[in-house]
């Protein structure tokens, strides 16, 4: 895929467009890095489904998982169908990038996948960048500005409270706390409900 061509931005690109579909996109290197991180994530969720099916993640077996044990504890008892839908969220974001589109999340599941991918992109080393040939893409002054990517692609950052509870007073650590303190749309059962201001994806 030619990320350089698909995600090159001219100086005339809008900085604050009214239409969400016209939002500023990641730089070519950021897009390629997100594509790689999401690809690894999808493969790891697929392995977890293959190896464990609908088995619950627990504190005793969490080292046996590739990816699903890293999701919020409230998701650990979700069954195979839920896990496949989460993987579909990841694959839809990958599809956006392969189509040259900004990977704008349309549901909580996509928010979780993209926010985790951004966090992982921040910690990828030089060897991985070379392996994915990201170093061959044209550099951009904004390549390191992942805060701008979050600001551009997300409607808000509430999902961070679910992903990193220790940074948010620890009130999201159990399903009971989530139900008590947070709106219903962040409970696992609602992760795949479309946001009201987006176009639902076809076929899901």
Beta strands, then each sheet from edge to edge (+ up, - down):
end
